[in-house]
Amino acid sequence: MKRRDFLRLAASTPLFTAAPSVLAEAGGKASDWRTYELTYEVDLSTLKGPGRLWLPLPQQAGDYQRALSVSWQGEADALLHWDETYRAPIFGAAWGERDANRRVTVTARVATRDRHMAAPARLLRDMEAAALYLKPTEHVPVDGIVGDTARKIVQKIRTPEAKARAIYEWVVDNTFREPKTRGCGMGDIKFMLESGNLGGKCADINSLFVGLARAAGIPAREFYGVRVAESAQFKSLGKGGDISKAHHCRAEFFSARHGWVAVDPADVRKAVLEEKLALTDPKIVDLRKRLFGYWEMNWVGFNYARDFALPAGTGEALPYLMYPYAEFGDSRLDGRDPADFRFRLNSRRVA
């Protein structure tokens, strides 16, 4: 592994701290930005034998999210890692056979501001960097039933923006939120389409948008993260304080005219279910229009990583890293149940 991809950390020290000018460089008014402190508290002391822990960290994103600092405390062999493909920032901790204190606290500060679709640029943007997000992954294939479905949706539509809009509308119309789905779902879109069961949660519904967009020739990706504050839109679309169960996956597609464009069909379906409103209700109609090209940034994004192997892990690919994840011998803990994992994630807004 390249040296730049692993940083060994001393205990009780900052991982990194951004320069004070980072928000000014991002542009916009200072009042547009909100700063949040996210704190992981993890206790794996009941687990036996050597083991490892991985925690997703906030990353820099566009002109709407800035990772300001990360620090940690605990007794562990700790690493800060950036995945080579997706550049996902990951905190890693390891314990030996005889290590008794298996508790760590990791605190990240991140600033966000609401994200709107960028105005059309005069010059077409280079799509080379976006080409990675045309490729299929294990859970997001682009051939077979996924490709067939995408072709039926876009048919003779010509522009990428219009194709993406058609796919977004189709996903909103044909999916539904299934509250019994564990965590945020797995995002196995081939199974969803083959079974005809298009119910699920955010990682299912938004991954379906991503896969169909890629199959239609549009770069698209999931952005895995967590809600960090109450919503100005709907109560069901926000969460502050204890956010251990507030993880949420969003999606975006690439436009040569607008750059990366935010979408969130899953939150439309979440509002329909949890606010007990019909898809035709004016409030939902308005939300549906808004969530094509807009994200309310009471949410923090961790990474775009999909179907990838963790550093120093068993080698088995994870579908995504949105929750804490640990390996102790044959035990695998994926964080979808905070009580079983014994972790807590807390958010508070800071000045």
Wavefront OBJ file of the C-alpha trace (Angstrom):
o trace
v 0.000 0.000 0.000
v 1.275 3.471 -0.857
v 2.596 5.498 2.079
v 0.229 8.377 1.286
v -2.712 6.034 1.779
v -1.837 5.083 5.362
v -0.959 7.394 8.246
v -0.094 5.760 11.578
v -1.549 7.729 14.474
v -0.323 8.400 17.976
v -2.933 8.105 20.725
v -4.949 11.172 21.745
v -3.730 13.333 18.871
v -5.455 15.187 16.030
v -5.658 13.303 12.742
v -5.887 16.527 10.778
v -7.053 20.123 11.100
v -8.008 22.244 8.095
v -6.697 25.755 7.641
v -9.034 28.536 8.887
v -9.412 29.790 5.325
v -11.046 26.575 4.095
v -14.613 27.951 4.250
v -13.655 31.284 2.751
v -12.015 29.463 -0.148
v -15.243 27.512 -0.736
v -17.045 30.797 -1.370
v -20.471 32.076 -0.392
v -21.546 33.977 2.692
v -20.300 32.889 6.109
v -23.907 32.763 7.313
v -24.661 30.041 4.747
v -22.368 27.596 6.532
v -23.282 25.427 9.539
v -20.640 23.534 11.518
v -21.338 20.214 13.199
v -19.321 18.038 15.546
v -19.791 14.295 15.063
v -18.527 11.978 17.798
v -18.200 8.200 17.604
v -18.015 6.297 20.904
v -17.177 2.632 20.339
v -16.747 -0.072 22.974
v -15.675 -3.508 21.733
v -14.291 -4.729 25.075
v -16.590 -7.765 25.189
v -15.100 -9.212 22.003
v -12.264 -11.710 22.282
v -9.048 -12.157 20.364
v -7.338 -9.787 17.932
v -9.589 -7.561 15.874
v -10.036 -4.416 13.817
v -12.452 -1.512 13.586
v -13.162 0.825 10.671
v -15.121 4.090 10.885
v -16.178 6.214 7.881
v -15.160 9.868 8.191
v -16.543 13.019 6.521
v -14.811 14.017 3.300
v -14.444 17.216 1.307
v -17.270 17.522 -1.213
v -17.861 20.106 -3.913
v -18.544 23.618 -2.665
v -21.047 22.486 -0.028
v -19.112 20.379 2.501
v -15.762 20.934 4.220
v -14.085 18.512 6.627
v -12.484 20.767 9.232
v -10.821 18.455 11.749
v -10.695 14.925 13.136
v -9.208 13.774 16.448
v -9.285 10.565 18.452
v -8.662 9.094 21.890
v -8.107 5.512 22.979
v -5.653 2.640 23.316
v -5.222 1.025 19.924
v -2.941 0.771 16.923
v -4.700 3.428 14.824
v -4.474 4.295 11.153
v -5.941 6.965 8.913
v -6.583 5.511 5.481
v -7.729 6.777 2.096
v -9.140 4.134 -0.201
v -7.100 4.084 -3.415
v -10.062 4.011 -5.810
v -12.644 6.252 -4.155
v -10.347 8.240 -1.815
v -12.714 7.425 1.039
v -11.342 8.680 4.401
v -11.425 5.869 6.963
v -10.300 5.678 10.586
v -8.941 2.236 11.484
v -8.066 0.755 14.881
v -6.557 -2.629 15.746
v -6.160 -4.602 18.994
v -4.052 -7.610 19.854
v -4.953 -10.781 21.726
v -4.150 -9.337 25.164
v -5.463 -5.802 24.738
v -8.248 -5.268 27.257
v -9.257 -1.650 26.634
v -11.037 -1.683 23.305
v -12.724 1.678 23.474
v -12.141 4.572 21.099
v -13.655 8.017 20.694
v -13.341 9.746 17.319
v -14.558 13.321 16.805
v -14.954 15.071 13.443
v -15.914 18.635 12.711
v -17.485 19.398 9.360
v -19.149 22.444 7.803
v -22.027 22.244 5.346
v -24.279 24.549 3.375
v -27.374 23.741 1.325
v -26.528 22.400 -2.103
v -28.186 23.716 -5.269
v -27.706 22.795 -8.911
v -24.844 24.784 -10.405
v -25.626 27.240 -13.184
v -24.762 26.009 -16.691
v -21.094 26.571 -17.445
v -20.028 28.294 -20.637
v -17.446 25.610 -21.322
v -18.294 21.932 -21.151
v -16.680 20.265 -18.189
v -14.240 17.398 -18.580
v -15.989 14.058 -17.992
v -12.744 12.104 -17.596
v -12.829 12.178 -13.799
v -16.468 11.072 -13.827
v -15.798 8.008 -16.008
v -15.185 5.827 -12.924
v -18.869 6.200 -12.102
v -19.979 4.618 -15.372
v -18.457 1.281 -14.396
v -20.551 -1.567 -12.987
v -19.982 -3.024 -9.524
v -21.201 -6.247 -7.936
v -24.426 -4.726 -6.632
v -24.808 -2.132 -9.398
v -24.550 -3.910 -12.772
v -25.416 -2.040 -15.957
v -26.277 -4.956 -18.275
v -29.135 -7.453 -18.364
v -32.368 -6.346 -16.753
v -30.770 -3.103 -15.515
v -29.772 -2.088 -19.039
v -33.109 -3.198 -20.480
v -35.031 -1.162 -17.895
v -32.897 1.930 -18.491
v -33.491 1.752 -22.247
v -37.249 1.512 -21.737
v -37.198 4.572 -19.488
v -35.063 6.899 -21.615
v -36.109 5.594 -25.049
v -35.430 8.452 -27.506
v -34.522 11.103 -24.937
v -31.316 12.771 -26.066
v -29.744 14.949 -23.359
v -28.157 13.501 -20.192
v -30.123 15.899 -17.981
v -33.448 14.851 -19.507
v -32.499 11.169 -19.256
v -31.556 11.578 -15.600
v -34.859 13.371 -14.928
v -36.814 10.547 -16.587
v -34.980 7.939 -14.486
v -35.547 9.958 -11.321
v -39.290 10.224 -12.012
v -39.515 6.502 -12.816
v -37.754 5.574 -9.573
v -40.036 7.814 -7.505
v -43.139 6.414 -9.226
v -42.201 2.733 -9.024
v -40.401 2.251 -5.703
v -41.626 2.395 -2.124
v -40.022 2.632 1.294
v -40.066 -0.668 3.171
v -39.685 0.064 6.911
v -38.806 -3.579 7.696
v -35.600 -3.401 5.629
v -32.575 -3.720 7.913
v -30.487 -0.575 8.141
v -30.452 1.288 4.840
v -30.699 -1.848 2.688
v -28.060 -3.494 0.495
v -28.692 -1.815 -2.851
v -28.849 -5.081 -4.833
v -30.615 -3.547 -7.808
v -30.524 -6.607 -10.089
v -32.408 -8.618 -7.473
v -34.898 -5.770 -7.027
v -35.709 -5.625 -10.733
v -35.752 -9.392 -11.282
v -37.994 -10.009 -8.274
v -40.260 -7.085 -9.102
v -40.039 -6.001 -5.468
v -38.911 -2.389 -5.625
v -39.327 -1.751 -1.915
v -36.425 -0.864 0.322
v -34.639 2.030 1.934
v -32.212 4.683 0.763
v -29.346 2.404 -0.307
v -31.823 0.386 -2.377
v -33.827 3.191 -3.966
v -30.945 5.577 -4.650
v -28.701 2.761 -5.898
v -31.458 1.889 -8.352
v -31.280 5.441 -9.699
v -27.480 5.187 -9.922
v -27.498 1.844 -11.762
v -30.155 2.910 -14.262
v -28.320 6.177 -14.907
v -25.033 4.377 -15.535
v -26.780 1.939 -17.856
v -28.084 4.966 -19.785
v -24.536 6.305 -20.168
v -24.727 8.894 -17.372
v -22.025 8.871 -14.647
v -23.764 8.515 -11.281
v -22.831 7.554 -7.743
v -24.171 7.015 -4.255
v -22.918 9.268 -1.459
v -23.067 7.487 1.901
v -23.505 9.580 5.040
v -25.666 10.466 8.032
v -28.292 13.036 9.011
v -26.916 15.492 11.571
v -29.714 17.991 12.321
v -33.444 18.569 12.081
v -34.916 19.260 8.648
v -36.608 22.447 7.477
v -38.556 20.323 4.966
v -40.154 17.448 6.902
v -39.645 16.094 10.404
v -38.913 12.635 8.988
v -35.992 13.980 6.915
v -33.877 15.165 9.845
v -32.259 13.984 13.065
v -29.944 15.570 15.622
v -28.369 14.451 18.886
v -28.061 10.661 18.925
v -27.747 9.881 15.202
v -26.645 6.258 15.594
v -29.645 5.181 13.478
v -29.815 8.233 11.195
v -27.576 7.016 8.360
v -28.708 7.995 4.892
v -27.433 7.392 1.358
v -27.964 10.039 -1.323
v -27.235 10.036 -5.070
v -25.947 12.334 -7.778
v -25.307 12.261 -11.511
v -22.778 14.056 -13.685
v -23.807 16.677 -16.228
v -21.299 18.297 -18.572
v -23.285 21.542 -18.181
v -23.900 21.516 -14.423
v -21.219 19.229 -12.957
v -22.411 16.805 -10.266
v -26.153 17.199 -9.696
v -27.807 16.172 -6.417
v -30.874 13.898 -6.370
v -32.677 11.977 -3.642
v -35.666 9.899 -4.794
v -35.402 7.818 -1.603
v -36.279 10.808 0.564
v -39.383 11.461 -1.526
v -40.574 7.931 -0.746
v -39.542 8.300 2.918
v -41.648 11.446 3.274
v -44.616 9.741 1.596
v -44.500 6.895 4.114
v -43.539 8.624 7.337
v -45.510 11.835 6.849
v -48.516 9.750 5.714
v -49.021 11.791 2.554
v -50.027 10.676 -0.930
v -47.598 11.000 -3.813
v -50.053 13.513 -5.278
v -50.156 15.682 -2.153
v -48.945 19.238 -2.988
v -46.274 19.032 -0.275
v -44.854 15.845 -1.802
v -45.153 17.211 -5.336
v -43.079 20.205 -4.226
v -40.515 17.996 -2.449
v -40.232 15.768 -5.517
v -39.407 18.770 -7.714
v -36.947 20.150 -5.155
v -34.972 16.930 -4.655
v -33.900 16.842 -8.282
v -30.960 19.244 -8.060
v -31.024 20.057 -4.337
v -29.842 18.648 -0.999
v -30.704 20.160 2.357
v -27.370 19.932 4.119
v -28.575 18.808 7.523
v -26.642 15.726 6.405
v -22.934 14.903 6.171
v -21.417 12.766 3.410
v -18.748 10.154 4.166
v -17.755 8.550 0.856
v -18.713 7.237 -2.596
v -17.096 3.807 -2.088
v -19.090 0.870 -3.494
v -18.316 -2.864 -3.400
v -14.739 -2.421 -2.194
v -12.280 -4.151 0.155
v -11.246 -2.558 3.445
v -7.556 -1.974 4.229
v -6.096 -4.885 6.228
v -9.494 -6.588 6.245
v -10.368 -10.147 5.291
v -10.460 -9.242 1.630
v -14.206 -9.721 1.333
v -15.772 -6.748 -0.431
v -18.191 -4.556 1.503
v -21.239 -3.273 -0.393
v -20.514 0.138 1.150
v -19.021 1.757 4.275
v -21.684 3.969 5.815
v -21.798 2.361 9.272
v -18.967 1.359 11.610
v -17.582 -2.061 10.730
v -15.465 -4.504 12.763
v -13.870 -7.939 12.400
v -12.912 -10.112 15.377
v -12.031 -13.634 14.317
v -15.096 -14.998 12.554
v -17.336 -12.226 13.929
v -18.425 -9.438 11.585
v -20.208 -6.366 12.937
v -21.608 -3.978 10.337
v -23.096 -1.300 12.558
v -26.672 -1.549 11.317
v -27.626 -2.377 14.906
v -25.856 0.094 17.244
v -26.826 -1.850 20.403
v -25.314 -5.080 19.085
v -22.205 -3.250 17.900
v -21.994 -1.122 21.066
v -21.360 2.166 19.334
v -22.961 5.591 19.557
v -22.741 8.428 17.040
v -23.715 11.878 18.298
v -24.118 15.187 16.448
v -24.207 18.730 17.785
v -24.067 22.073 16.045
v -21.174 24.328 17.059
v -20.532 28.033 16.536
l 1 2 3 4 5 6 7 8 9 10 11 12 13 14 15 16 17 18 19 20 21 22 23 24 25 26 27 28 29 30 31 32 33 34 35 36 37 38 39 40 41 42 43 44 45 46 47 48 49 50 51 52 53 54 55 56 57 58 59 60 61 62 63 64 65 66 67 68 69 70 71 72 73 74 75 76 77 78 79 80 81 82 83 84 85 86 87 88 89 90 91 92 93 94 95 96 97 98 99 100 101 102 103 104 105 106 107 108 109 110 111 112 113 114 115 116 117 118 119 120 121 122 123 124 125 126 127 128 129 130 131 132 133 134 135 136 137 138 139 140 141 142 143 144 145 146 147 148 149 150 151 152 153 154 155 156 157 158 159 160 161 162 163 164 165 166 167 168 169 170 171 172 173 174 175 176 177 178 179 180 181 182 183 184 185 186 187 188 189 190 191 192 193 194 195 196 197 198 199 200 201 202 203 204 205 206 207 208 209 210 211 212 213 214 215 216 217 218 219 220 221 222 223 224 225 226 227 228 229 230 231 232 233 234 235 236 237 238 239 240 241 242 243 244 245 246 247 248 249 250 251 252 253 254 255 256 257 258 259 260 261 262 263 264 265 266 267 268 269 270 271 272 273 274 275 276 277 278 279 280 281 282 283 284 285 286 287 288 289 290 291 292 293 294 295 296 297 298 299 300 301 302 303 304 305 306 307 308 309 310 311 312 313 314 315 316 317 318 319 320 321 322 323 324 325 326 327 328 329 330 331 332 333 334 335 336 337 338 339 340 341 342 343 344 345 346 347 348 349 350 351
